[in-house]
Amino acid sequence: MRYFDYIVAGSGLAGLYSAYRASKYGKVALVTKSSIRQSSSYYAQGGIAAVTAGDDSPLFHFQDTLTAGRGLCDSSAVNILVNEGPERIHELVEEGMQFDTFHGSYLLGLEGGHNKRRILHSGGDATGMKITEFMISKVLSRSQIEIFENCTVTSLLVQGDRCSGITLWNNGNNSNDTFIGRSTILALGGASAIYDRTSNPETSTGEGVALAYEAGCKIADMEFIQFHPTTLCTPSGKTFLISEAVRGEGAYLLNKNGERFMPGIHERAELAPRDIVAQSIYREMLKDKSDHVYLSLEHLDKDKIRDRFPNIYEKCSQEGFDLTKRIPVAPAAHYMVGGVKTDEYGRTNIGSLYAVGEVASTGIMGANRLASNSLVECLVFGYRAVEDASEQSEAPIVKEDFADNPYFKDEANNQLLSFVKREVGSIMAECAGIIRNEHLLRQGEERLNKLMASLPAMPFEINRKRASNLVEVATLIIRSALERRESRGGHFREDYPHENEKYLYHIIQRLGADIETIPVDN
């Protein structure tokens, strides 16, 4: 066993920031299943939404967030985000983080759902990489933080109603470890990489949700998967995110005939909320029997586009496309809106266990995440979680059998995980994608149940464990989608195509319990 004051699982912005903050109060273990540079945060292009301009206000940001969330945002959590976000940004700048400026003022972007320019960027379209690298440098400067890369968390150590740490599998030397801590912070990211077409790195497979669910945590609103409307459509099938900021600068969406279709669908056209844009693109693809539509920048200043989006321009060039002209795009699974239910301090229903970042469901996102709210949420709730945890002085519960970690690796299962990942990706794309219905969801649930039953009877074999996590998270999404018989935000059911006020609540799943609902905090 190894002992720490704080254990942080995950190395996206939420995990890095939480570890850095926690190091001011004690010894920290920062655990990541790959490298500290492999995360959705690292690849985020858009930016960070926070009020910094004189013509903007937290109230405006609050209203835009609620509008995008379609009635399911918890007002108290959104208030915290919009009021404390600027404070966290200011602190980062004071510590040396640099955001793009023009003539001494922040160069603010506009994205879908926002009625004011309030998106801060760094390095143009490289904001995620820049802020993640900044936080990595801060983490590496703290002797109180010990980093454990290539380690998979296998369980949360829970006795009664309290978490005392984690068990993990070291992928480097194929061994088990046990970490004991006063507080454990889950920051393991989302689950969009369980879909076959995704904007996420392959590590975003929802393991944090599976771990929390098995430990007895409440899991909320898993039906809401946000599909990013525009990812590059390539002959190889590889996806690459084309930031919403590109549409914010004036790019048009065109069908196969070269016609704009968004102005007739929504008053904000290409800058409508993401769920509307993604669904509209999907319908155009079905109508045209095509796997893409076009994003056109032909009418925009070419030099400005190259300067504003250098990384996207370069990536498109590598794939044989010119960003300043027309490029083929299609939606892809992008963000897990639901997750581990937390309160306004990141606390779960299990003592000493916190969840922050995309793995958490704070109530901010509602049924549809407002663009660029995710990175600022990492900062605001990472800060609050650590401050709350620092006031908890109770020693962790330690049992002798905590160290009895039974996980092992069977070489015969080396292909199991990749097979299950392909199967789950196909099931989710076909049965729980952008547009859903009862028949498809039931079919998906049945296929997942059969897949789970087909897994080898070796619950402690590490690849089998990872495979079962994939199936479990996919099943949580489909069960919640079946329960919500309406269309709202990132959940669209063609058999129930309208919003229904009867469903103005959060759907909660918990191991061994019936699905329950809790009211929205208005």
C-alpha positions in Angstrom: 0.0 0.0 0.0 1.0 3.6 -0.7 -0.4 6.5 1.3 -1.3 10.0 0.0 -3.3 12.9 1.2 -5.0 13.2 -2.2 -5.4 10.7 -5.1 -6.4 12.3 -8.4 -7.3 9.9 -11.2 -7.1 11.5 -14.6 -4.8 13.9 -16.4 -7.0 16.2 -18.4 -7.4 19.8 -17.3 -9.6 18.8 -14.4 -7.1 16.3 -13.1 -4.0 18.4 -13.6 -5.6 21.5 -12.1 -7.0 19.5 -9.1 -3.6 17.9 -8.5 -1.9 21.2 -8.6 -4.4 22.8 -6.2 -4.3 19.8 -3.8 -0.4 19.9 -3.7 -0.8 23.1 -1.7 -2.3 21.1 1.1 -0.5 17.7 1.0 1.0 14.8 -0.9 -0.7 13.9 -4.2 -0.8 10.9 -6.4 -1.8 11.8 -10.0 -2.8 8.6 -11.9 -3.4 8.4 -15.7 -3.9 5.3 -17.8 -1.8 6.6 -20.7 0.4 9.8 -20.6 -0.4 13.1 -19.0 -0.6 14.6 -22.5 -3.4 12.2 -23.7 -6.7 13.7 -22.9 -9.7 15.4 -24.5 -8.6 18.6 -22.8 -5.3 18.5 -24.7 -7.0 18.3 -28.1 -9.7 20.9 -27.3 -9.6 23.6 -30.0 -12.4 25.9 -29.0 -11.5 27.8 -25.9 -12.7 28.8 -22.5 -16.0 30.6 -21.9 -15.7 33.3 -19.2 -16.9 36.9 -18.8 -14.0 39.3 -19.3 -15.4 42.0 -21.6 -17.2 45.2 -20.4 -20.2 44.6 -22.6 -20.7 41.1 -21.1 -22.0 39.9 -17.7 -22.3 36.7 -15.7 -26.1 37.1 -16.1 -25.8 36.9 -19.9 -23.5 33.9 -19.6 -26.0 32.3 -17.2 -28.9 32.9 -19.6 -27.0 31.4 -22.6 -26.1 28.3 -20.6 -29.7 27.7 -19.5 -31.0 28.3 -23.0 -28.6 25.7 -24.4 -29.4 23.3 -21.6 -33.1 23.1 -22.6 -34.6 23.4 -19.1 -32.4 20.8 -17.3 -29.6 23.0 -16.0 -29.4 23.4 -12.2 -29.4 27.2 -11.7 -27.2 27.2 -8.5 -24.4 25.3 -10.3 -24.6 27.5 -13.3 -24.5 30.6 -11.1 -21.3 29.3 -9.5 -19.7 28.6 -12.9 -20.4 32.0 -14.5 -19.4 34.0 -11.4 -16.4 32.1 -10.3 -15.0 31.3 -13.8 -13.5 34.8 -14.3 -11.8 34.5 -10.9 -10.1 31.2 -11.9 -9.1 32.7 -15.3 -7.6 35.7 -13.5 -5.6 33.4 -11.2 -4.2 31.5 -14.1 -3.1 34.6 -15.9 -1.5 35.8 -12.6 0.5 32.6 -12.6 1.7 33.0 -16.2 -1.0 31.6 -18.5 -1.2 33.6 -21.7 -4.4 34.0 -23.7 -4.5 35.6 -27.1 -4.8 39.4 -27.2 -5.3 42.1 -29.7 -4.1 45.7 -28.9 -3.9 44.8 -25.2 -7.3 43.2 -24.9 -8.4 39.6 -25.0 -9.1 38.4 -28.5 -12.6 36.9 -27.8 -14.3 34.4 -30.0 -18.0 33.7 -30.7 -19.4 30.2 -30.7 -22.8 28.5 -31.0 -25.3 29.4 -28.3 -23.4 32.4 -27.1 -24.8 35.9 -27.6 -21.6 37.6 -26.7 -18.0 37.2 -27.7 -16.6 35.6 -24.5 -14.4 32.7 -25.7 -10.8 33.0 -24.6 -8.2 31.3 -26.8 -4.5 30.5 -26.6 -2.5 29.9 -29.7 -5.6 30.3 -31.9 -7.1 26.9 -32.2 -4.7 25.2 -29.7 -6.3 26.4 -26.5 -6.6 22.9 -25.0 -2.9 22.1 -25.7 -1.7 25.4 -24.4 -3.6 25.4 -21.1 -2.9 21.7 -20.6 0.9 22.2 -21.2 0.8 25.2 -18.8 -0.8 23.0 -16.1 1.6 20.2 -16.8 4.5 22.6 -16.2 2.9 23.6 -12.9 2.3 20.0 -11.8 5.9 19.1 -12.7 7.2 22.0 -10.5 5.5 20.6 -7.4 7.5 18.0 -5.4 4.4 17.1 -3.5 2.9 15.5 -6.7 3.9 12.0 -7.8 2.8 11.0 -11.3 1.8 7.5 -12.2 1.5 7.1 -16.0 0.2 4.0 -17.8 -1.8 2.9 -14.8 -5.5 1.8 -15.0 -7.7 2.3 -12.0 -9.4 -1.1 -11.4 -11.6 -0.2 -8.4 -12.6 2.4 -5.8 -12.0 1.2 -2.2 -15.3 1.8 -0.5 -16.3 0.7 3.0 -19.7 1.7 4.1 -20.3 5.1 2.7 -16.7 6.3 2.4 -13.9 6.0 -0.2 -10.4 5.3 1.1 -8.5 5.1 -2.1 -8.1 3.1 -5.3 -6.6 -0.1 -6.7 -4.8 0.1 -10.0 -3.1 -2.0 -12.6 0.3 -0.9 -13.8 0.4 -1.5 -17.5 4.2 -1.1 -17.6 5.1 -4.1 -15.3 1.8 -5.9 -15.2 1.3 -5.5 -11.5 -1.3 -4.4 -9.0 -1.0 -1.4 -6.6 -3.2 0.0 -3.8 -3.2 3.7 -3.1 -4.8 5.0 0.2 -5.8 8.6 0.5 -7.8 11.0 2.6 -9.7 12.1 -0.5 -10.0 10.7 -4.0 -10.9 12.9 -7.0 -12.2 11.2 -10.1 -11.2 13.2 -13.3 -11.2 10.4 -15.8 -13.0 12.2 -18.6 -15.9 11.2 -20.8 -17.1 8.3 -22.8 -17.5 9.5 -26.4 -14.8 7.2 -27.7 -17.2 4.2 -27.2 -18.8 5.4 -30.5 -17.2 4.4 -33.7 -17.1 8.0 -35.0 -15.7 10.3 -32.3 -13.7 13.5 -31.9 -12.2 12.1 -28.7 -8.9 10.3 -28.1 -9.3 6.5 -27.8 -8.8 6.7 -24.0 -12.2 8.4 -23.5 -14.2 5.3 -22.8 -16.1 6.1 -19.7 -14.0 4.1 -17.2 -14.6 6.7 -14.5 -18.4 6.2 -14.8 -18.1 2.4 -14.7 -15.9 2.6 -11.6 -18.2 5.0 -9.8 -21.3 3.0 -10.8 -19.8 -0.2 -9.4 -18.8 1.6 -6.2 -22.4 2.7 -5.6 -22.3 6.3 -7.0 -25.4 7.9 -8.5 -25.0 8.3 -12.3 -27.1 11.0 -13.9 -28.4 11.9 -17.4 -26.4 9.5 -19.4 -28.8 9.7 -22.4 -27.4 13.1 -23.3 -24.4 12.6 -25.6 -23.3 15.7 -27.5 -22.4 15.2 -31.1 -20.0 17.8 -32.4 -21.5 18.9 -35.7 -18.3 19.3 -37.7 -15.5 16.8 -37.8 -13.4 16.3 -40.9 -14.7 13.5 -43.1 -11.7 11.7 -44.6 -11.3 8.7 -47.0 -9.4 6.8 -44.3 -12.3 7.3 -41.8 -10.1 9.2 -39.4 -11.9 12.1 -37.7 -10.5 15.5 -36.8 -12.4 18.2 -35.0 -13.2 21.4 -36.9 -13.8 23.8 -34.1 -17.1 25.6 -33.7 -15.0 28.8 -33.7 -14.7 28.3 -37.5 -18.4 28.8 -37.9 -18.1 31.6 -35.4 -15.9 33.4 -37.9 -18.5 33.0 -40.6 -18.2 29.6 -42.3 -21.3 28.2 -44.0 -22.7 24.7 -44.0 -23.7 23.5 -47.5 -25.5 20.5 -48.8 -24.4 18.4 -51.8 -26.0 21.0 -54.1 -23.9 23.8 -52.5 -27.0 25.3 -50.7 -27.0 26.6 -47.2 -29.6 24.8 -45.1 -29.2 26.2 -41.6 -30.9 29.6 -42.1 -34.2 28.0 -42.7 -33.9 25.8 -39.6 -32.8 28.2 -36.8 -32.6 32.0 -36.5 -28.9 31.7 -35.6 -28.2 29.5 -38.6 -24.7 27.9 -38.3 -24.4 29.2 -34.8 -27.5 27.5 -33.5 -26.9 25.2 -30.4 -24.9 22.1 -31.2 -27.7 19.6 -30.9 -29.7 21.4 -33.5 -26.8 21.8 -36.0 -25.8 18.1 -35.6 -29.3 16.9 -36.1 -29.8 19.2 -39.1 -26.5 17.9 -40.7 -27.5 14.3 -40.1 -30.9 14.8 -41.8 -29.2 16.4 -44.8 -26.8 13.5 -45.0 -29.8 11.1 -45.0 -31.7 13.1 -47.6 -28.7 13.3 -49.9 -27.6 9.7 -49.1 -24.1 11.0 -48.3 -21.7 10.5 -45.5 -21.0 14.3 -45.2 -22.0 17.9 -45.9 -19.6 20.7 -46.7 -18.2 23.5 -44.5 -17.4 26.5 -46.8 -15.0 29.3 -46.0 -14.6 30.4 -49.6 -16.2 33.7 -48.9 -13.9 34.5 -46.0 -10.4 36.2 -45.9 -7.9 33.4 -46.6 -5.0 35.0 -44.7 -7.2 35.6 -41.6 -8.4 31.9 -41.7 -4.8 30.6 -41.9 -3.7 32.9 -39.0 -6.7 32.2 -36.8 -6.7 28.4 -37.3 -3.2 27.3 -38.0 -3.5 23.8 -36.5 -6.8 23.0 -38.3 -5.4 24.4 -41.5 -2.3 22.2 -41.3 -4.3 19.1 -40.4 -6.7 19.6 -43.3 -3.7 20.1 -45.6 -2.2 16.8 -44.4 -5.5 15.1 -45.4 -5.5 16.8 -48.8 -8.1 19.5 -48.1 -7.8 23.3 -48.1 -9.6 24.9 -45.1 -9.9 28.2 -47.0 -12.3 26.5 -49.5 -14.8 23.7 -48.9 -14.1 20.7 -46.7 -16.3 17.6 -46.1 -17.6 17.4 -42.5 -20.0 15.1 -40.5 -21.0 14.9 -36.8 -19.2 12.8 -34.3 -19.7 11.8 -30.6 -17.9 14.6 -28.7 -19.0 15.1 -25.1 -20.7 13.1 -22.4 -23.1 15.5 -20.9 -24.2 13.3 -18.0 -21.9 11.4 -15.6 -21.3 10.9 -11.9 -23.8 13.0 -9.9 -22.1 15.6 -7.7 -23.1 18.6 -5.6 -21.7 22.1 -6.0 -18.4 21.1 -4.3 -17.8 18.1 -6.6 -18.9 15.7 -3.8 -20.5 12.4 -4.8 -22.9 10.4 -2.6 -19.9 8.5 -1.3 -17.8 10.2 1.4 -14.3 11.5 0.5 -15.0 10.8 -3.2 -15.2 13.7 -5.6 -15.8 13.9 -9.4 -14.7 16.8 -11.6 -14.6 17.5 -15.3 -16.4 15.6 -18.0 -16.8 12.5 -15.8 -19.0 14.6 -13.4 -22.6 15.7 -13.7 -22.7 19.0 -11.9 -26.0 20.1 -13.3 -24.4 22.8 -15.4 -24.8 21.2 -18.9 -28.5 20.3 -18.7 -29.5 18.5 -21.8 -26.9 20.1 -24.0 -23.5 21.6 -23.2 -23.0 25.3 -24.1 -19.8 25.5 -26.2 -16.6 26.1 -24.3 -18.2 25.7 -20.8 -16.3 22.5 -20.2 -12.8 23.8 -19.7 -13.9 26.5 -17.3 -16.0 23.9 -15.4 -12.8 21.9 -14.9 -11.2 24.9 -13.2 -14.2 26.1 -11.1 -15.2 22.7 -9.7 -11.7 21.4 -9.5 -11.0 24.4 -7.2 -14.1 23.8 -5.1 -13.5 20.1 -4.8 -10.0 20.6 -3.5 -11.0 23.4 -1.1 -13.7 21.2 0.3 -11.4 18.1 0.6 -8.7 20.1 2.3 -11.1 20.7 5.2 -11.7 17.0 5.7 -9.3 15.7 8.4 -10.7 12.3 9.0 -8.1 9.5 8.4 -9.0 6.9 5.7 -10.3 3.5 6.6 -7.7 0.8 5.9 -8.5 -2.9 5.8 -5.9 -5.6 5.4 -7.6 -7.2 2.4 -7.5 -3.8 0.5 -4.0 -5.0 -0.6 -5.4 -8.3 -2.0 -5.6 -7.1 -5.6 -6.4 -10.1 -7.8 -6.1 -8.6 -11.3 -3.9 -10.4 -13.8 -3.3 -10.5 -17.6 -4.0 -13.4 -19.8 -2.2 -13.1 -23.2 -5.0 -15.1 -24.8 -7.3 -12.1 -24.2 -5.1 -9.6 -26.0 -7.5 -9.1 -28.9 -10.6 -9.1 -26.7 -10.6 -5.4 -25.8 -10.2 -4.3 -29.5 -13.0 -6.7 -30.6 -15.4 -5.5 -27.9 -14.6 -1.8 -28.6 -15.5 -2.3 -32.3 -18.7 -4.1 -31.4 -19.8 -1.4 -28.9 -18.9 1.3 -31.3 -21.0 -0.2 -34.0 -24.0 -0.8 -31.6 -23.9 2.7 -30.3 -23.7 4.3 -33.8 -26.5 2.2 -35.1 -28.8 2.2 -32.0 -28.1 5.2 -29.9 -26.8 7.8 -32.3 -27.9 11.3 -33.2 -31.5 10.2 -33.9 -33.0 7.4 -31.8 -36.2 5.4 -31.4 -37.6 2.7 -29.1 -36.9 -0.1 -31.6 -33.3 0.8 -32.1 -32.6 1.4 -28.4 -34.2 -2.0 -27.4 -32.1 -3.7 -30.1 -29.0 -2.0 -28.8 -29.7 -3.0 -25.2 -30.2 -6.7 -26.3 -27.0 -6.7 -28.3 -25.1 -5.2 -25.4 -26.6 -7.8 -23.0 -25.5 -10.6 -25.4 -22.0 -9.1 -25.7 -21.6 -8.9 -21.9 -22.7 -12.5 -21.6 -20.2 -13.6 -24.2 -17.2 -12.2 -22.2 -14.9 -14.9 -20.7 -15.7 -15.9 -17.1 -12.5 -14.2 -15.8 -13.8 -11.0 -14.0 -10.3 -10.1 -12.8 -8.5 -10.4 -16.1 -7.5 -6.9 -16.9 -8.6 -6.8 -20.6 -11.9 -8.5 -19.7 -12.4 -5.8 -17.0 -11.8 -3.0 -19.5 -14.1 -4.7 -22.0 -16.9 -5.1 -19.4 -16.5 -1.4 -18.5 -17.2 -0.4 -22.1 -20.3 -2.5 -22.3 -21.5 -1.2 -18.9 -21.2 2.4 -19.8 -22.9 1.9 -23.2 -25.7 0.1 -21.4 -26.1 3.0 -18.9 -26.5 5.4 -21.9 -29.2 3.2 -23.6 -31.2 2.5 -20.5 -31.4 6.2 -19.7 -32.3 7.0 -23.4 -35.1 4.4 -23.2 -36.4 6.1 -20.0 -36.6 9.6 -21.5 -39.6 9.4 -23.9 -39.1 12.9 -25.4 -36.6 14.8 -27.4 -34.4 17.3 -25.6 -31.0 18.7 -26.3 -28.5 15.9 -27.1 -31.2 13.2 -26.9 -33.5 13.1 -29.9 -36.1 10.4 -30.3 -38.0 10.4 -33.6 -40.8 8.4 -31.9 -41.1 11.3 -29.4 -39.9 14.2 -31.4 -41.0 17.1 -29.0 -40.0 18.3 -25.6 -42.4 17.2 -22.8 -42.5 19.1 -19.6 -43.3 15.9 -17.8 -39.6 15.0 -18.2 -38.1 18.1 -16.6 -36.0 16.0 -14.3 -32.7 14.2 -14.0 -32.6 10.5 -14.6 -30.5 8.7 -11.9 -29.1 5.2 -12.2 -27.4 3.3 -9.3 -26.1 -0.2 -9.0 -28.8 -2.6 -7.7 -31.5 0.0 -7.7 -34.4 0.9 -9.9 -34.0 4.1 -12.1 -35.1 7.1 -10.1 -35.6 10.8 -11.0 -34.7 14.0 -9.1 -36.1 17.5 -9.9 -34.1 20.2 -11.6 -32.9 23.0 -9.3 -34.5 26.0 -10.9 
